[in-house]
Amino acid sequence: MDAKTILITGAGSGIGRGIAVDAARKGHTIMVTDLDEKAAAQTVEQIRQTGGEGDAFRLDVIVCVVYLLKAPKML
């Protein structure tokens, strides 16, 4: 599989973190997102310790969903 940049939501802990670390081990660059930016940064640190690449971002998925639901009405 060709390396890709992957955005993973909820990657600050649990299953999201596991998916992010596993994908990074497979050579993908990870955009780690979570409501808890500190937890996202800890995931990126774990990724980098294993030789992977990634960046952490604070993301509230609910805000994105609300925006997408309203977007068609704004056009």
C-alpha positions in Angstrom: 0.0 0.0 0.0 1.3 3.5 -0.8 1.9 5.8 2.1 -0.8 8.3 2.7 -1.7 11.1 5.1 -4.5 10.0 7.3 -6.7 12.1 9.6 -7.9 10.1 12.6 -10.5 11.6 14.9 -10.6 10.6 18.6 -6.9 9.6 18.4 -6.0 11.0 21.8 -6.7 7.7 23.5 -8.2 4.2 23.2 -9.1 2.7 19.8 -8.3 5.9 18.0 -4.8 6.0 19.4 -4.3 2.4 18.6 -5.4 2.9 15.0 -3.1 6.0 14.7 0.0 4.2 16.0 -0.7 1.2 13.9 -1.1 3.2 10.7 2.1 5.2 11.4 4.0 1.9 11.8 2.8 1.0 8.3 4.4 4.2 7.0 1.5 6.6 6.9 1.7 10.2 8.1 -1.0 10.8 10.8 -3.1 13.9 11.5 -4.0 13.1 15.1 -7.2 14.9 16.2 -9.0 15.0 19.5 -11.0 17.3 21.6 -8.2 17.0 24.1 -5.2 18.6 22.4 -2.7 17.4 25.1 -3.8 13.8 24.6 -3.5 14.2 20.8 0.1 15.5 21.3 0.9 12.5 23.5 -0.3 10.2 20.6 2.0 12.0 18.2 4.9 11.6 20.6 4.2 7.9 20.7 4.1 7.8 16.9 7.4 9.7 16.7 9.1 7.4 19.2 8.5 4.5 16.8 9.9 6.5 13.8 6.5 7.6 12.5 5.4 11.1 11.4 2.3 13.0 12.5 0.9 16.3 13.9 -1.7 16.9 16.6 -4.8 19.1 16.3 -7.7 20.0 18.5 -10.9 19.1 16.8 -14.5 19.1 18.0 -16.3 16.7 15.5 -19.7 17.9 16.7 -18.9 21.5 15.5 -17.9 20.0 12.1 -21.1 18.0 11.9 -23.3 21.0 12.7 -21.5 23.1 10.1 -22.0 20.4 7.5 -25.7 20.1 8.3 -26.1 23.9 8.0 -23.9 24.3 4.9 -26.5 23.4 2.2 -28.9 26.0 3.7 -26.2 28.7 3.4 -25.8 28.2 -0.3 
